[in-house]
């Protein structure tokens, strides 16, 4: 009898499954709330009078907020626990996503997007640490891959919401629907315990748990922190530059350099693209657990660098439909490995602080991506913008080769 590749889920403990579900739901709904902006950007810009640069700037503001939120929640999670920090981050991004639907000016929208970013940035590091500390080394990559794959589900959910709600309630109704993730926190509080490894760390080192960035940048961990941060900055720049503008690329008329798809078609094409994202996330975990984190990272980034410019040249709906899942697969799947790599590079007492720093400081660089790409789109067109994104993938591929292989690492 051939065992299923997902048999490890059936063999997991209830605690492991609940931690994975909690982190996956938080990340899925985080994705939904954040992706809504890209999907309604063309309508928000029309109603509030924004050009491409301003639209990109607001996305950049969200990423700056997420960088600050990631740093803050990393320290919080190392001090008060993973699940409590996870609940706080979900509540924060849910409330301010709904508030975006009430914005009357660009300034108001910018403020709401900034606070949304605080919660958005905090969710990944806390959720990734919760899963990494609950699952054993031989299945950690696969579990984190499943968690990361929920981002694609959230993106598809955002596309379905925008397609369903815009004709009846406009872009404001889509934002207001973003309050829904807040209800997940009730279940997390009741059913998801803190990881035993964190509780033990608190008992054994109550005064040193959560030392913060001073230890992250000590001689033992400084090189790993710098390389991981720069690598993630490159992938973040590429991802946010690409996926903030793909929905607009699909909807914009051919005379303006876009594909000219209708609202329904562009939403469906984007959902198909997220299917590729989902498969890329899940597959990466299996590849990383088999071949190692570093080689899997390098493979995905090199293919992404090659396929993105080709997507930028496509105009025919059939070509975009076929290329979309490939772009989604290789252009996002590598994120499944970052949680495993950073969890295995740093000890428990500073794990979420380190993950929050390396992941979210990368967002400071990536915060410029929507604005820069928007400017390039405005002056030189989508192909040139996608070429810049391809270069960012190549730089990150080179940096990934500088990190040590951590496959099979037993967490302290």
GUZADO-74033 format. One record per residue (C-alpha): residue number from 1; residue in three letters; chain; y negated, z negated, x. Coordinates in steps of 0.1 Angstrom, whole numbers. Layout:
REM residues N
+-----+---------+--------+-------+-------+-------+
: num : residuo : cadena :    yy :    zz :    xx :
+-----+---------+--------+-------+-------+-------+
: NUM :     ala :      A :     Y :     Z :     X :
...
+-----+---------+--------+-------+-------+-------+
This chain:
REM residues 412
+-----+---------+--------+-------+-------+-------+
: num : residuo : cadena :    yy :    zz :    xx :
+-----+---------+--------+-------+-------+-------+
:   1 :     unk :      A :     0 :     0 :     0 :
:   2 :     unk :      A :   -34 :    11 :    14 :
:   3 :     unk :      A :   -60 :   -17 :    13 :
:   4 :     unk :      A :   -94 :   -10 :     0 :
:   5 :     unk :      A :  -123 :   -10 :    25 :
:   6 :     unk :      A :  -139 :   -35 :     2 :
:   7 :     unk :      A :  -109 :   -59 :     1 :
:   8 :     unk :      A :  -130 :   -83 :    23 :
:   9 :     unk :      A :  -151 :   -90 :    -8 :
:  10 :     unk :      A :  -121 :  -101 :   -28 :
:  11 :     unk :      A :  -110 :  -124 :     1 :
:  12 :     unk :      A :  -144 :  -140 :     4 :
:  13 :     unk :      A :  -152 :  -175 :    -9 :
:  14 :     unk :      A :  -173 :  -180 :   -40 :
:  15 :     unk :      A :  -201 :  -193 :   -18 :
:  16 :     unk :      A :  -201 :  -161 :     3 :
:  17 :     unk :      A :  -201 :  -139 :   -28 :
:  18 :     unk :      A :  -229 :  -158 :   -44 :
:  19 :     unk :      A :  -251 :  -158 :   -13 :
:  20 :     unk :      A :  -245 :  -120 :   -10 :
:  21 :     unk :      A :  -254 :  -115 :   -46 :
:  22 :     unk :      A :  -285 :  -136 :   -44 :
:  23 :     unk :      A :  -298 :  -118 :   -13 :
:  24 :     unk :      A :  -289 :   -84 :   -28 :
:  25 :     unk :      A :  -306 :   -90 :   -61 :
:  26 :     unk :      A :  -337 :  -103 :   -43 :
:  27 :     unk :      A :  -338 :   -72 :   -21 :
:  28 :     unk :      A :  -331 :   -48 :   -49 :
:  29 :     unk :      A :  -359 :   -61 :   -71 :
:  30 :     unk :      A :  -382 :   -64 :   -41 :
:  31 :     unk :      A :  -375 :   -27 :   -36 :
:  32 :     unk :      A :  -382 :   -19 :   -72 :
:  33 :     unk :      A :  -415 :   -37 :   -72 :
:  34 :     unk :      A :  -427 :   -21 :   -39 :
:  35 :     unk :      A :  -414 :    14 :   -47 :
:  36 :     unk :      A :  -432 :    14 :   -80 :
:  37 :     unk :      A :  -465 :    20 :   -62 :
:  38 :     unk :      A :  -453 :    52 :   -45 :
:  39 :     unk :      A :  -440 :    66 :   -78 :
:  40 :     unk :      A :  -472 :    60 :   -98 :
:  41 :     unk :      A :  -496 :    66 :   -69 :
:  42 :     unk :      A :  -506 :   101 :   -82 :
:  43 :     unk :      A :  -516 :    85 :  -116 :
:  44 :     unk :      A :  -533 :    55 :  -101 :
:  45 :     unk :      A :  -553 :    77 :   -78 :
:  46 :     unk :      A :  -565 :    98 :  -108 :
:  47 :     unk :      A :  -575 :    69 :  -130 :
:  48 :     unk :      A :  -592 :    48 :  -102 :
:  49 :     unk :      A :  -607 :    77 :   -83 :
:  50 :     unk :      A :  -587 :    74 :   -50 :
:  51 :     unk :      A :  -582 :   101 :   -24 :
:  52 :     unk :      A :  -551 :   104 :    -2 :
:  53 :     unk :      A :  -565 :    82 :    25 :
:  54 :     unk :      A :  -574 :    54 :     1 :
:  55 :     unk :      A :  -540 :    56 :   -16 :
:  56 :     unk :      A :  -524 :    53 :    18 :
:  57 :     unk :      A :  -547 :    25 :    28 :
:  58 :     unk :      A :  -536 :     4 :    -2 :
:  59 :     unk :      A :  -499 :     8 :     8 :
:  60 :     unk :      A :  -509 :    -2 :    44 :
:  61 :     unk :      A :  -526 :   -34 :    30 :
:  62 :     unk :      A :  -493 :   -43 :    13 :
:  63 :     unk :      A :  -475 :   -39 :    46 :
:  64 :     unk :      A :  -500 :   -61 :    64 :
:  65 :     unk :      A :  -495 :   -87 :    38 :
:  66 :     unk :      A :  -458 :   -84 :    42 :
:  67 :     unk :      A :  -461 :   -89 :    80 :
:  68 :     unk :      A :  -480 :  -122 :    74 :
:  69 :     unk :      A :  -456 :  -132 :    47 :
:  70 :     unk :      A :  -426 :  -125 :    69 :
:  71 :     unk :      A :  -439 :  -147 :    97 :
:  72 :     unk :      A :  -449 :  -175 :    72 :
:  73 :     unk :      A :  -416 :  -175 :    53 :
:  74 :     unk :      A :  -396 :  -173 :    85 :
:  75 :     unk :      A :  -410 :  -207 :    96 :
:  76 :     unk :      A :  -407 :  -220 :    61 :
:  77 :     unk :      A :  -370 :  -210 :    58 :
:  78 :     unk :      A :  -361 :  -226 :    91 :
:  79 :     unk :      A :  -377 :  -259 :    79 :
:  80 :     unk :      A :  -369 :  -262 :    42 :
:  81 :     unk :      A :  -339 :  -239 :    38 :
:  82 :     unk :      A :  -330 :  -203 :    31 :
:  83 :     unk :      A :  -325 :  -205 :    -7 :
:  84 :     unk :      A :  -357 :  -223 :   -15 :
:  85 :     unk :      A :  -377 :  -199 :     7 :
:  86 :     unk :      A :  -359 :  -170 :   -10 :
:  87 :     unk :      A :  -369 :  -182 :   -45 :
:  88 :     unk :      A :  -406 :  -187 :   -35 :
:  89 :     unk :      A :  -408 :  -152 :   -21 :
:  90 :     unk :      A :  -393 :  -136 :   -52 :
:  91 :     unk :      A :  -417 :  -154 :   -75 :
:  92 :     unk :      A :  -447 :  -144 :   -54 :
:  93 :     unk :      A :  -439 :  -106 :   -53 :
:  94 :     unk :      A :  -430 :  -106 :   -90 :
:  95 :     unk :      A :  -462 :  -122 :  -102 :
:  96 :     unk :      A :  -485 :  -100 :   -82 :
:  97 :     unk :      A :  -466 :   -68 :   -90 :
:  98 :     unk :      A :  -473 :   -75 :  -127 :
:  99 :     unk :      A :  -509 :   -83 :  -118 :
: 100 :     unk :      A :  -513 :   -48 :  -103 :
: 101 :     unk :      A :  -509 :   -35 :  -139 :
: 102 :     unk :      A :  -541 :   -54 :  -148 :
: 103 :     unk :      A :  -563 :   -41 :  -120 :
: 104 :     unk :      A :  -595 :   -24 :  -131 :
: 105 :     unk :      A :  -608 :   -14 :   -97 :
: 106 :     unk :      A :  -595 :    -3 :   -63 :
: 107 :     unk :      A :  -606 :   -36 :   -48 :
: 108 :     unk :      A :  -587 :   -56 :   -74 :
: 109 :     unk :      A :  -556 :   -35 :   -68 :
: 110 :     unk :      A :  -559 :   -40 :   -31 :
: 111 :     unk :      A :  -561 :   -78 :   -34 :
: 112 :     unk :      A :  -530 :   -79 :   -57 :
: 113 :     unk :      A :  -511 :   -56 :   -33 :
: 114 :     unk :      A :  -520 :   -79 :    -4 :
: 115 :     unk :      A :  -505 :  -110 :   -21 :
: 116 :     unk :      A :  -475 :   -89 :   -33 :
: 117 :     unk :      A :  -469 :   -82 :     3 :
: 118 :     unk :      A :  -467 :  -119 :    12 :
: 119 :     unk :      A :  -437 :  -123 :   -10 :
: 120 :     unk :      A :  -422 :   -89 :    -1 :
: 121 :     unk :      A :  -423 :   -98 :    36 :
: 122 :     unk :      A :  -407 :  -132 :    31 :
: 123 :     unk :      A :  -377 :  -120 :    11 :
: 124 :     unk :      A :  -359 :   -99 :    37 :
: 125 :     unk :      A :  -357 :  -125 :    65 :
: 126 :     unk :      A :  -346 :  -153 :    42 :
: 127 :     unk :      A :  -320 :  -132 :    24 :
: 128 :     unk :      A :  -306 :  -116 :    56 :
: 129 :     unk :      A :  -303 :  -151 :    72 :
: 130 :     unk :      A :  -286 :  -164 :    41 :
: 131 :     unk :      A :  -259 :  -137 :    43 :
: 132 :     unk :      A :  -255 :  -137 :    81 :
: 133 :     unk :      A :  -250 :  -175 :    81 :
: 134 :     unk :      A :  -225 :  -175 :    53 :
: 135 :     unk :      A :  -203 :  -145 :    63 :
: 136 :     unk :      A :  -179 :  -144 :    93 :
: 137 :     unk :      A :  -186 :  -122 :   123 :
: 138 :     unk :      A :  -159 :   -96 :   115 :
: 139 :     unk :      A :  -175 :   -89 :    80 :
: 140 :     unk :      A :  -211 :   -97 :    87 :
: 141 :     unk :      A :  -222 :   -61 :    93 :
: 142 :     unk :      A :  -205 :   -49 :    61 :
: 143 :     unk :      A :  -220 :   -78 :    40 :
: 144 :     unk :      A :  -255 :   -71 :    53 :
: 145 :     unk :      A :  -249 :   -34 :    47 :
: 146 :     unk :      A :  -242 :   -41 :    11 :
: 147 :     unk :      A :  -272 :   -64 :     8 :
: 148 :     unk :      A :  -294 :   -36 :    24 :
: 149 :     unk :      A :  -279 :   -10 :     1 :
: 150 :     unk :      A :  -295 :   -28 :   -29 :
: 151 :     unk :      A :  -328 :   -15 :   -17 :
: 152 :     unk :      A :  -317 :    20 :   -28 :
: 153 :     unk :      A :  -306 :     6 :   -62 :
: 154 :     unk :      A :  -340 :    -9 :   -66 :
: 155 :     unk :      A :  -357 :    24 :   -57 :
: 156 :     unk :      A :  -336 :    42 :   -82 :
: 157 :     unk :      A :  -345 :    15 :  -108 :
: 158 :     unk :      A :  -382 :    20 :  -100 :
: 159 :     unk :      A :  -378 :    58 :  -106 :
: 160 :     unk :      A :  -360 :    52 :  -139 :
: 161 :     unk :      A :  -387 :    28 :  -150 :
: 162 :     unk :      A :  -415 :    51 :  -141 :
: 163 :     unk :      A :  -398 :    80 :  -158 :
: 164 :     unk :      A :  -392 :    59 :  -190 :
: 165 :     unk :      A :  -424 :    39 :  -192 :
: 166 :     unk :      A :  -452 :    62 :  -180 :
: 167 :     unk :      A :  -451 :    86 :  -211 :
: 168 :     unk :      A :  -456 :    55 :  -234 :
: 169 :     unk :      A :  -474 :    28 :  -214 :
: 170 :     unk :      A :  -488 :    46 :  -184 :
: 171 :     unk :      A :  -487 :    34 :  -148 :
: 172 :     unk :      A :  -499 :    -1 :  -159 :
: 173 :     unk :      A :  -468 :    -7 :  -180 :
: 174 :     unk :      A :  -446 :     2 :  -150 :
: 175 :     unk :      A :  -463 :   -25 :  -128 :
: 176 :     unk :      A :  -462 :   -51 :  -156 :
: 177 :     unk :      A :  -424 :   -46 :  -158 :
: 178 :     unk :      A :  -423 :   -58 :  -122 :
: 179 :     unk :      A :  -424 :   -94 :  -135 :
: 180 :     unk :      A :  -387 :   -92 :  -143 :
: 181 :     unk :      A :  -374 :  -104 :  -109 :
: 182 :     unk :      A :  -389 :  -138 :  -114 :
: 183 :     unk :      A :  -361 :  -147 :  -137 :
: 184 :     unk :      A :  -335 :  -144 :  -109 :
: 185 :     unk :      A :  -348 :  -175 :   -93 :
: 186 :     unk :      A :  -334 :  -197 :  -121 :
: 187 :     unk :      A :  -299 :  -186 :  -112 :
: 188 :     unk :      A :  -304 :  -189 :   -75 :
: 189 :     unk :      A :  -316 :  -225 :   -78 :
: 190 :     unk :      A :  -285 :  -234 :   -99 :
: 191 :     unk :      A :  -257 :  -215 :   -81 :
: 192 :     unk :      A :  -266 :  -207 :   -45 :
: 193 :     unk :      A :  -263 :  -235 :   -20 :
: 194 :     unk :      A :  -278 :  -236 :    15 :
: 195 :     unk :      A :  -256 :  -223 :    43 :
: 196 :     unk :      A :  -235 :  -250 :    59 :
: 197 :     unk :      A :  -245 :  -238 :    93 :
: 198 :     unk :      A :  -282 :  -244 :    85 :
: 199 :     unk :      A :  -274 :  -279 :    70 :
: 200 :     unk :      A :  -254 :  -288 :   101 :
: 201 :     unk :      A :  -282 :  -276 :   124 :
: 202 :     unk :      A :  -307 :  -298 :   104 :
: 203 :     unk :      A :  -284 :  -328 :   108 :
: 204 :     unk :      A :  -278 :  -323 :   145 :
: 205 :     unk :      A :  -314 :  -313 :   155 :
: 206 :     unk :      A :  -337 :  -326 :   128 :
: 207 :     unk :      A :  -367 :  -326 :   150 :
: 208 :     unk :      A :  -362 :  -293 :   168 :
: 209 :     unk :      A :  -350 :  -271 :   139 :
: 210 :     unk :      A :  -377 :  -245 :   133 :
: 211 :     unk :      A :  -394 :  -247 :   167 :
: 212 :     unk :      A :  -410 :  -214 :   160 :
: 213 :     unk :      A :  -424 :  -186 :   181 :
: 214 :     unk :      A :  -427 :  -207 :   213 :
: 215 :     unk :      A :  -389 :  -206 :   216 :
: 216 :     unk :      A :  -385 :  -171 :   203 :
: 217 :     unk :      A :  -406 :  -160 :   233 :
: 218 :     unk :      A :  -391 :  -183 :   258 :
: 219 :     unk :      A :  -374 :  -168 :   289 :
: 220 :     unk :      A :  -340 :  -168 :   271 :
: 221 :     unk :      A :  -351 :  -146 :   242 :
: 222 :     unk :      A :  -384 :  -129 :   251 :
: 223 :     unk :      A :  -370 :   -95 :   261 :
: 224 :     unk :      A :  -348 :   -93 :   230 :
: 225 :     unk :      A :  -377 :  -102 :   207 :
: 226 :     unk :      A :  -400 :   -76 :   222 :
: 227 :     unk :      A :  -375 :   -47 :   222 :
: 228 :     unk :      A :  -363 :   -55 :   187 :
: 229 :     unk :      A :  -399 :   -58 :   174 :
: 230 :     unk :      A :  -409 :   -24 :   190 :
: 231 :     unk :      A :  -378 :    -7 :   177 :
: 232 :     unk :      A :  -383 :   -20 :   142 :
: 233 :     unk :      A :  -420 :   -10 :   144 :
: 234 :     unk :      A :  -410 :    26 :   150 :
: 235 :     unk :      A :  -384 :    27 :   122 :
: 236 :     unk :      A :  -408 :    10 :    98 :
: 237 :     unk :      A :  -436 :    34 :   107 :
: 238 :     unk :      A :  -412 :    63 :   100 :
: 239 :     unk :      A :  -398 :    49 :    68 :
: 240 :     unk :      A :  -430 :    39 :    51 :
: 241 :     unk :      A :  -448 :    70 :    62 :
: 242 :     unk :      A :  -420 :    91 :    48 :
: 243 :     unk :      A :  -411 :    74 :    16 :
: 244 :     unk :      A :  -446 :    65 :     5 :
: 245 :     unk :      A :  -454 :   102 :     4 :
: 246 :     unk :      A :  -422 :   119 :    -7 :
: 247 :     unk :      A :  -429 :   112 :   -44 :
: 248 :     unk :      A :  -463 :   128 :   -41 :
: 249 :     unk :      A :  -448 :   157 :   -21 :
: 250 :     unk :      A :  -424 :   164 :   -49 :
: 251 :     unk :      A :  -450 :   162 :   -76 :
: 252 :     unk :      A :  -480 :   180 :   -59 :
: 253 :     unk :      A :  -485 :   216 :   -68 :
: 254 :     unk :      A :  -475 :   244 :   -43 :
: 255 :     unk :      A :  -512 :   254 :   -39 :
: 256 :     unk :      A :  -518 :   218 :   -25 :
: 257 :     unk :      A :  -487 :   220 :    -2 :
: 258 :     unk :      A :  -462 :   202 :   -25 :
: 259 :     unk :      A :  -430 :   212 :   -43 :
: 260 :     unk :      A :  -446 :   213 :   -78 :
: 261 :     unk :      A :  -418 :   194 :   -96 :
: 262 :     unk :      A :  -424 :   179 :  -130 :
: 263 :     unk :      A :  -425 :   141 :  -137 :
: 264 :     unk :      A :  -389 :   142 :  -149 :
: 265 :     unk :      A :  -376 :   165 :  -122 :
: 266 :     unk :      A :  -394 :   146 :   -94 :
: 267 :     unk :      A :  -380 :   113 :  -107 :
: 268 :     unk :      A :  -345 :   127 :  -109 :
: 269 :     unk :      A :  -347 :   143 :   -74 :
: 270 :     unk :      A :  -359 :   109 :   -60 :
: 271 :     unk :      A :  -330 :    91 :   -77 :
: 272 :     unk :      A :  -306 :   116 :   -61 :
: 273 :     unk :      A :  -323 :   108 :   -28 :
: 274 :     unk :      A :  -317 :    71 :   -33 :
: 275 :     unk :      A :  -280 :    78 :   -38 :
: 276 :     unk :      A :  -280 :    90 :    -2 :
: 277 :     unk :      A :  -299 :    58 :     8 :
: 278 :     unk :      A :  -273 :    36 :    -9 :
: 279 :     unk :      A :  -244 :    54 :     9 :
: 280 :     unk :      A :  -262 :    53 :    42 :
: 281 :     unk :      A :  -268 :    15 :    39 :
: 282 :     unk :      A :  -232 :     7 :    30 :
: 283 :     unk :      A :  -216 :    31 :    55 :
: 284 :     unk :      A :  -237 :    18 :    83 :
: 285 :     unk :      A :  -221 :   -17 :    79 :
: 286 :     unk :      A :  -186 :    -3 :    83 :
: 287 :     unk :      A :  -196 :    19 :   113 :
: 288 :     unk :      A :  -214 :   -10 :   130 :
: 289 :     unk :      A :  -185 :   -34 :   125 :
: 290 :     unk :      A :  -162 :    -7 :   140 :
: 291 :     unk :      A :  -182 :    10 :   167 :
: 292 :     unk :      A :  -209 :   -16 :   174 :
: 293 :     unk :      A :  -245 :   -21 :   163 :
: 294 :     unk :      A :  -262 :    -1 :   190 :
: 295 :     unk :      A :  -242 :    31 :   188 :
: 296 :     unk :      A :  -244 :    32 :   150 :
: 297 :     unk :      A :  -282 :    27 :   152 :
: 298 :     unk :      A :  -286 :    55 :   177 :
: 299 :     unk :      A :  -265 :    79 :   156 :
: 300 :     unk :      A :  -285 :    74 :   124 :
: 301 :     unk :      A :  -319 :    76 :   141 :
: 302 :     unk :      A :  -312 :   108 :   160 :
: 303 :     unk :      A :  -299 :   126 :   129 :
: 304 :     unk :      A :  -330 :   113 :   109 :
: 305 :     unk :      A :  -353 :   127 :   135 :
: 306 :     unk :      A :  -336 :   161 :   132 :
: 307 :     unk :      A :  -335 :   164 :    94 :
: 308 :     unk :      A :  -369 :   151 :    84 :
: 309 :     unk :      A :  -389 :   181 :    96 :
: 310 :     unk :      A :  -364 :   204 :    79 :
: 311 :     unk :      A :  -371 :   185 :    46 :
: 312 :     unk :      A :  -409 :   191 :    53 :
: 313 :     unk :      A :  -404 :   228 :    54 :
: 314 :     unk :      A :  -384 :   229 :    21 :
: 315 :     unk :      A :  -400 :   240 :   -11 :
: 316 :     unk :      A :  -372 :   253 :   -33 :
: 317 :     unk :      A :  -360 :   227 :   -58 :
: 318 :     unk :      A :  -324 :   234 :   -49 :
: 319 :     unk :      A :  -330 :   229 :   -12 :
: 320 :     unk :      A :  -349 :   196 :   -18 :
: 321 :     unk :      A :  -320 :   184 :   -41 :
: 322 :     unk :      A :  -295 :   191 :   -13 :
: 323 :     unk :      A :  -315 :   177 :    16 :
: 324 :     unk :      A :  -328 :   146 :    -3 :
: 325 :     unk :      A :  -295 :   126 :     0 :
: 326 :     unk :      A :  -292 :   135 :    37 :
: 327 :     unk :      A :  -327 :   123 :    44 :
: 328 :     unk :      A :  -320 :    92 :    24 :
: 329 :     unk :      A :  -287 :    85 :    42 :
: 330 :     unk :      A :  -299 :    88 :    78 :
: 331 :     unk :      A :  -335 :    79 :    72 :
: 332 :     unk :      A :  -328 :    45 :    58 :
: 333 :     unk :      A :  -292 :    34 :    65 :
: 334 :     unk :      A :  -299 :    20 :    99 :
: 335 :     unk :      A :  -318 :    -9 :    83 :
: 336 :     unk :      A :  -284 :   -24 :    75 :
: 337 :     unk :      A :  -279 :   -31 :   112 :
: 338 :     unk :      A :  -312 :   -49 :   119 :
: 339 :     unk :      A :  -302 :   -81 :   101 :
: 340 :     unk :      A :  -269 :   -83 :   120 :
: 341 :     unk :      A :  -285 :   -75 :   154 :
: 342 :     unk :      A :  -313 :  -101 :   150 :
: 343 :     unk :      A :  -290 :  -127 :   135 :
: 344 :     unk :      A :  -267 :  -124 :   165 :
: 345 :     unk :      A :  -294 :  -124 :   191 :
: 346 :     unk :      A :  -310 :  -157 :   182 :
: 347 :     unk :      A :  -297 :  -193 :   175 :
: 348 :     unk :      A :  -297 :  -210 :   141 :
: 349 :     unk :      A :  -326 :  -233 :   147 :
: 350 :     unk :      A :  -350 :  -203 :   152 :
: 351 :     unk :      A :  -330 :  -175 :   135 :
: 352 :     unk :      A :  -353 :  -168 :   105 :
: 353 :     unk :      A :  -384 :  -173 :   125 :
: 354 :     unk :      A :  -372 :  -147 :   150 :
: 355 :     unk :      A :  -360 :  -124 :   122 :
: 356 :     unk :      A :  -393 :  -128 :   103 :
: 357 :     unk :      A :  -412 :  -120 :   135 :
: 358 :     unk :      A :  -393 :   -90 :   147 :
: 359 :     unk :      A :  -390 :   -75 :   113 :
: 360 :     unk :      A :  -425 :   -82 :   100 :
: 361 :     unk :      A :  -446 :   -77 :   131 :
: 362 :     unk :      A :  -430 :   -43 :   130 :
: 363 :     unk :      A :  -447 :   -39 :    97 :
: 364 :     unk :      A :  -481 :   -44 :   113 :
: 365 :     unk :      A :  -475 :   -11 :   131 :
: 366 :     unk :      A :  -459 :     4 :   101 :
: 367 :     unk :      A :  -489 :    -6 :    80 :
: 368 :     unk :      A :  -508 :    22 :    96 :
: 369 :     unk :      A :  -482 :    47 :    85 :
: 370 :     unk :      A :  -492 :    54 :    49 :
: 371 :     unk :      A :  -528 :    57 :    59 :
: 372 :     unk :      A :  -522 :    79 :    89 :
: 373 :     unk :      A :  -497 :   101 :    71 :
: 374 :     unk :      A :  -520 :   103 :    41 :
: 375 :     unk :      A :  -547 :   115 :    65 :
: 376 :     unk :      A :  -525 :   141 :    81 :
: 377 :     unk :      A :  -513 :   153 :    47 :
: 378 :     unk :      A :  -550 :   157 :    37 :
: 379 :     unk :      A :  -560 :   177 :    68 :
: 380 :     unk :      A :  -528 :   194 :    81 :
: 381 :     unk :      A :  -502 :   193 :    53 :
: 382 :     unk :      A :  -469 :   177 :    47 :
: 383 :     unk :      A :  -449 :   194 :    75 :
: 384 :     unk :      A :  -471 :   181 :   103 :
: 385 :     unk :      A :  -470 :   146 :    87 :
: 386 :     unk :      A :  -431 :   148 :    86 :
: 387 :     unk :      A :  -431 :   159 :   123 :
: 388 :     unk :      A :  -450 :   128 :   133 :
: 389 :     unk :      A :  -424 :   107 :   114 :
: 390 :     unk :      A :  -396 :   125 :   133 :
: 391 :     unk :      A :  -412 :   115 :   166 :
: 392 :     unk :      A :  -413 :    78 :   155 :
: 393 :     unk :      A :  -375 :    80 :   148 :
: 394 :     unk :      A :  -369 :    94 :   183 :
: 395 :     unk :      A :  -389 :    66 :   200 :
: 396 :     unk :      A :  -370 :    40 :   181 :
: 397 :     unk :      A :  -337 :    56 :   191 :
: 398 :     unk :      A :  -346 :    52 :   227 :
: 399 :     unk :      A :  -355 :    15 :   222 :
: 400 :     unk :      A :  -323 :     8 :   204 :
: 401 :     unk :      A :  -304 :    17 :   235 :
: 402 :     unk :      A :  -321 :   -12 :   254 :
: 403 :     unk :      A :  -307 :   -40 :   232 :
: 404 :     unk :      A :  -273 :   -57 :   240 :
: 405 :     unk :      A :  -243 :   -50 :   219 :
: 406 :     unk :      A :  -237 :   -80 :   196 :
: 407 :     unk :      A :  -206 :   -69 :   177 :
: 408 :     unk :      A :  -182 :   -98 :   170 :
: 409 :     unk :      A :  -208 :  -125 :   179 :
: 410 :     unk :      A :  -199 :  -159 :   165 :
: 411 :     unk :      A :  -230 :  -177 :   153 :
: 412 :     unk :      A :  -237 :  -211 :   167 :
+-----+---------+--------+-------+-------+-------+
